């Protein structure tokens, strides 16, 4: 195994995708991770596998089922949808009390 310095990795991604992650454009770590995982997923996918199905390797490591529930204010109809997504989700413990920003 060869290690890669994080700065060199980020620079290589920036160089490869052009201006998508250029300086002075607001991007966050989650968007960067989603982009990298999406590209890895594309590269690892066997030929003929539909683009909307994540590869088994990445889904085993970074797969989450994204659930949406939307309620129509007009008629009250609830629509639920679940779709696979790649990402990194961290569960944070609930706080005992509210804290003020900057406190």
Biotite code that builds the C-alpha atoms (Angstrom):
import biotite.structure as struc

atoms = struc.array([
    struc.Atom([0.000, 0.000, 0.000], chain_id="A", res_id=1, res_name="UNK", atom_name="CA", element="C"),
    struc.Atom([1.155, 3.491, -0.738], chain_id="A", res_id=2, res_name="UNK", atom_name="CA", element="C"),
    struc.Atom([0.117, 6.441, 1.358], chain_id="A", res_id=3, res_name="UNK", atom_name="CA", element="C"),
    struc.Atom([-0.944, 9.724, -0.171], chain_id="A", res_id=4, res_name="UNK", atom_name="CA", element="C"),
    struc.Atom([-0.563, 13.081, 1.504], chain_id="A", res_id=5, res_name="UNK", atom_name="CA", element="C"),
    struc.Atom([-4.053, 14.629, 1.912], chain_id="A", res_id=6, res_name="UNK", atom_name="CA", element="C"),
    struc.Atom([-2.947, 17.922, 0.373], chain_id="A", res_id=7, res_name="UNK", atom_name="CA", element="C"),
    struc.Atom([-1.652, 16.107, -2.729], chain_id="A", res_id=8, res_name="UNK", atom_name="CA", element="C"),
    struc.Atom([-4.902, 14.126, -2.989], chain_id="A", res_id=9, res_name="UNK", atom_name="CA", element="C"),
    struc.Atom([-7.083, 17.244, -2.805], chain_id="A", res_id=10, res_name="UNK", atom_name="CA", element="C"),
    struc.Atom([-4.831, 19.025, -5.310], chain_id="A", res_id=11, res_name="UNK", atom_name="CA", element="C"),
    struc.Atom([-5.113, 16.070, -7.723], chain_id="A", res_id=12, res_name="UNK", atom_name="CA", element="C"),
    struc.Atom([-8.911, 16.170, -7.479], chain_id="A", res_id=13, res_name="UNK", atom_name="CA", element="C"),
    struc.Atom([-8.959, 19.939, -8.018], chain_id="A", res_id=14, res_name="UNK", atom_name="CA", element="C"),
    struc.Atom([-6.705, 19.564, -11.042], chain_id="A", res_id=15, res_name="UNK", atom_name="CA", element="C"),
    struc.Atom([-8.842, 16.766, -12.513], chain_id="A", res_id=16, res_name="UNK", atom_name="CA", element="C"),
    struc.Atom([-12.258, 18.436, -12.184], chain_id="A", res_id=17, res_name="UNK", atom_name="CA", element="C"),
    struc.Atom([-11.275, 21.927, -13.232], chain_id="A", res_id=18, res_name="UNK", atom_name="CA", element="C"),
    struc.Atom([-13.185, 24.722, -11.578], chain_id="A", res_id=19, res_name="UNK", atom_name="CA", element="C"),
    struc.Atom([-15.740, 22.704, -9.636], chain_id="A", res_id=20, res_name="UNK", atom_name="CA", element="C"),
    struc.Atom([-13.671, 22.945, -6.440], chain_id="A", res_id=21, res_name="UNK", atom_name="CA", element="C"),
    struc.Atom([-11.749, 26.092, -7.354], chain_id="A", res_id=22, res_name="UNK", atom_name="CA", element="C"),
    struc.Atom([-10.724, 28.681, -4.820], chain_id="A", res_id=23, res_name="UNK", atom_name="CA", element="C"),
    struc.Atom([-13.360, 31.224, -3.775], chain_id="A", res_id=24, res_name="UNK", atom_name="CA", element="C"),
    struc.Atom([-16.240, 28.846, -4.546], chain_id="A", res_id=25, res_name="UNK", atom_name="CA", element="C"),
    struc.Atom([-18.132, 27.730, -1.485], chain_id="A", res_id=26, res_name="UNK", atom_name="CA", element="C"),
    struc.Atom([-17.749, 23.974, -1.085], chain_id="A", res_id=27, res_name="UNK", atom_name="CA", element="C"),
    struc.Atom([-17.731, 21.886, 2.033], chain_id="A", res_id=28, res_name="UNK", atom_name="CA", element="C"),
    struc.Atom([-16.202, 18.591, 3.049], chain_id="A", res_id=29, res_name="UNK", atom_name="CA", element="C"),
    struc.Atom([-19.464, 16.708, 2.492], chain_id="A", res_id=30, res_name="UNK", atom_name="CA", element="C"),
    struc.Atom([-19.699, 17.902, -1.121], chain_id="A", res_id=31, res_name="UNK", atom_name="CA", element="C"),
    struc.Atom([-16.063, 16.978, -1.718], chain_id="A", res_id=32, res_name="UNK", atom_name="CA", element="C"),
    struc.Atom([-16.571, 13.502, -0.221], chain_id="A", res_id=33, res_name="UNK", atom_name="CA", element="C"),
    struc.Atom([-19.752, 12.993, -2.253], chain_id="A", res_id=34, res_name="UNK", atom_name="CA", element="C"),
    struc.Atom([-17.893, 13.940, -5.429], chain_id="A", res_id=35, res_name="UNK", atom_name="CA", element="C"),
    struc.Atom([-14.936, 11.620, -4.704], chain_id="A", res_id=36, res_name="UNK", atom_name="CA", element="C"),
    struc.Atom([-17.197, 8.703, -3.745], chain_id="A", res_id=37, res_name="UNK", atom_name="CA", element="C"),
    struc.Atom([-19.321, 9.264, -6.831], chain_id="A", res_id=38, res_name="UNK", atom_name="CA", element="C"),
    struc.Atom([-16.273, 9.160, -9.085], chain_id="A", res_id=39, res_name="UNK", atom_name="CA", element="C"),
    struc.Atom([-14.925, 6.052, -7.344], chain_id="A", res_id=40, res_name="UNK", atom_name="CA", element="C"),
    struc.Atom([-18.336, 4.448, -7.725], chain_id="A", res_id=41, res_name="UNK", atom_name="CA", element="C"),
    struc.Atom([-18.326, 5.199, -11.459], chain_id="A", res_id=42, res_name="UNK", atom_name="CA", element="C"),
    struc.Atom([-14.850, 3.714, -11.858], chain_id="A", res_id=43, res_name="UNK", atom_name="CA", element="C"),
    struc.Atom([-15.543, 0.550, -9.832], chain_id="A", res_id=44, res_name="UNK", atom_name="CA", element="C"),
    struc.Atom([-18.919, -0.225, -11.406], chain_id="A", res_id=45, res_name="UNK", atom_name="CA", element="C"),
    struc.Atom([-18.876, -3.334, -13.644], chain_id="A", res_id=46, res_name="UNK", atom_name="CA", element="C"),
    struc.Atom([-19.702, -2.781, -17.289], chain_id="A", res_id=47, res_name="UNK", atom_name="CA", element="C"),
    struc.Atom([-23.422, -2.957, -17.901], chain_id="A", res_id=48, res_name="UNK", atom_name="CA", element="C"),
    struc.Atom([-24.446, -2.101, -14.336], chain_id="A", res_id=49, res_name="UNK", atom_name="CA", element="C"),
    struc.Atom([-27.052, 0.693, -14.314], chain_id="A", res_id=50, res_name="UNK", atom_name="CA", element="C"),
    struc.Atom([-25.693, 4.101, -13.317], chain_id="A", res_id=51, res_name="UNK", atom_name="CA", element="C"),
    struc.Atom([-28.307, 4.522, -10.558], chain_id="A", res_id=52, res_name="UNK", atom_name="CA", element="C"),
    struc.Atom([-27.116, 1.396, -8.694], chain_id="A", res_id=53, res_name="UNK", atom_name="CA", element="C"),
    struc.Atom([-24.123, 2.032, -6.435], chain_id="A", res_id=54, res_name="UNK", atom_name="CA", element="C"),
    struc.Atom([-21.257, -0.471, -6.632], chain_id="A", res_id=55, res_name="UNK", atom_name="CA", element="C"),
    struc.Atom([-21.253, -3.138, -3.941], chain_id="A", res_id=56, res_name="UNK", atom_name="CA", element="C"),
    struc.Atom([-17.807, -2.238, -2.589], chain_id="A", res_id=57, res_name="UNK", atom_name="CA", element="C"),
    struc.Atom([-18.523, 1.423, -1.935], chain_id="A", res_id=58, res_name="UNK", atom_name="CA", element="C"),
    struc.Atom([-22.082, 0.790, -0.806], chain_id="A", res_id=59, res_name="UNK", atom_name="CA", element="C"),
    struc.Atom([-20.800, -1.677, 1.813], chain_id="A", res_id=60, res_name="UNK", atom_name="CA", element="C"),
    struc.Atom([-18.416, 0.974, 3.148], chain_id="A", res_id=61, res_name="UNK", atom_name="CA", element="C"),
    struc.Atom([-20.271, 4.253, 2.609], chain_id="A", res_id=62, res_name="UNK", atom_name="CA", element="C"),
    struc.Atom([-23.831, 3.295, 1.700], chain_id="A", res_id=63, res_name="UNK", atom_name="CA", element="C"),
    struc.Atom([-26.759, 5.010, 3.328], chain_id="A", res_id=64, res_name="UNK", atom_name="CA", element="C"),
    struc.Atom([-30.442, 4.850, 2.490], chain_id="A", res_id=65, res_name="UNK", atom_name="CA", element="C"),
    struc.Atom([-31.682, 8.377, 2.123], chain_id="A", res_id=66, res_name="UNK", atom_name="CA", element="C"),
    struc.Atom([-35.327, 8.633, 3.161], chain_id="A", res_id=67, res_name="UNK", atom_name="CA", element="C"),
    struc.Atom([-37.600, 11.501, 2.262], chain_id="A", res_id=68, res_name="UNK", atom_name="CA", element="C"),
    struc.Atom([-41.101, 12.166, 3.452], chain_id="A", res_id=69, res_name="UNK", atom_name="CA", element="C"),
    struc.Atom([-43.051, 15.040, 1.931], chain_id="A", res_id=70, res_name="UNK", atom_name="CA", element="C"),
    struc.Atom([-46.522, 16.094, 3.061], chain_id="A", res_id=71, res_name="UNK", atom_name="CA", element="C"),
    struc.Atom([-48.746, 18.209, 0.830], chain_id="A", res_id=72, res_name="UNK", atom_name="CA", element="C"),
    struc.Atom([-50.119, 21.139, 2.822], chain_id="A", res_id=73, res_name="UNK", atom_name="CA", element="C"),
    struc.Atom([-53.147, 21.293, 0.535], chain_id="A", res_id=74, res_name="UNK", atom_name="CA", element="C"),
    struc.Atom([-54.488, 17.741, 0.574], chain_id="A", res_id=75, res_name="UNK", atom_name="CA", element="C"),
    struc.Atom([-52.414, 16.099, 3.318], chain_id="A", res_id=76, res_name="UNK", atom_name="CA", element="C"),
    struc.Atom([-51.044, 13.385, 1.029], chain_id="A", res_id=77, res_name="UNK", atom_name="CA", element="C"),
    struc.Atom([-47.754, 11.987, 2.292], chain_id="A", res_id=78, res_name="UNK", atom_name="CA", element="C"),
    struc.Atom([-45.207, 10.765, -0.246], chain_id="A", res_id=79, res_name="UNK", atom_name="CA", element="C"),
    struc.Atom([-42.310, 8.624, 0.970], chain_id="A", res_id=80, res_name="UNK", atom_name="CA", element="C"),
    struc.Atom([-39.209, 7.754, -1.024], chain_id="A", res_id=81, res_name="UNK", atom_name="CA", element="C"),
    struc.Atom([-36.024, 5.842, -0.202], chain_id="A", res_id=82, res_name="UNK", atom_name="CA", element="C"),
    struc.Atom([-32.967, 5.819, -2.434], chain_id="A", res_id=83, res_name="UNK", atom_name="CA", element="C"),
    struc.Atom([-29.417, 4.563, -1.995], chain_id="A", res_id=84, res_name="UNK", atom_name="CA", element="C"),
    struc.Atom([-26.745, 7.193, -1.568], chain_id="A", res_id=85, res_name="UNK", atom_name="CA", element="C"),
    struc.Atom([-23.046, 7.305, -0.804], chain_id="A", res_id=86, res_name="UNK", atom_name="CA", element="C"),
    struc.Atom([-21.796, 9.358, 2.098], chain_id="A", res_id=87, res_name="UNK", atom_name="CA", element="C"),
    struc.Atom([-20.524, 9.371, 5.631], chain_id="A", res_id=88, res_name="UNK", atom_name="CA", element="C"),
    struc.Atom([-23.081, 9.804, 8.359], chain_id="A", res_id=89, res_name="UNK", atom_name="CA", element="C"),
    struc.Atom([-22.169, 10.396, 11.965], chain_id="A", res_id=90, res_name="UNK", atom_name="CA", element="C"),
    struc.Atom([-24.614, 10.077, 14.813], chain_id="A", res_id=91, res_name="UNK", atom_name="CA", element="C"),
    struc.Atom([-24.151, 12.797, 17.383], chain_id="A", res_id=92, res_name="UNK", atom_name="CA", element="C"),
    struc.Atom([-25.429, 12.470, 20.932], chain_id="A", res_id=93, res_name="UNK", atom_name="CA", element="C"),
    struc.Atom([-28.312, 14.700, 21.859], chain_id="A", res_id=94, res_name="UNK", atom_name="CA", element="C"),
    struc.Atom([-27.379, 17.701, 23.935], chain_id="A", res_id=95, res_name="UNK", atom_name="CA", element="C"),
    struc.Atom([-28.886, 18.059, 27.424], chain_id="A", res_id=96, res_name="UNK", atom_name="CA", element="C"),
    struc.Atom([-29.336, 21.772, 26.932], chain_id="A", res_id=97, res_name="UNK", atom_name="CA", element="C"),
    struc.Atom([-29.289, 24.295, 24.154], chain_id="A", res_id=98, res_name="UNK", atom_name="CA", element="C"),
    struc.Atom([-26.048, 26.181, 23.686], chain_id="A", res_id=99, res_name="UNK", atom_name="CA", element="C"),
    struc.Atom([-25.693, 29.618, 22.228], chain_id="A", res_id=100, res_name="UNK", atom_name="CA", element="C"),
    struc.Atom([-23.523, 30.022, 19.118], chain_id="A", res_id=101, res_name="UNK", atom_name="CA", element="C"),
    struc.Atom([-20.035, 31.124, 20.058], chain_id="A", res_id=102, res_name="UNK", atom_name="CA", element="C"),
    struc.Atom([-20.478, 30.068, 23.672], chain_id="A", res_id=103, res_name="UNK", atom_name="CA", element="C"),
])
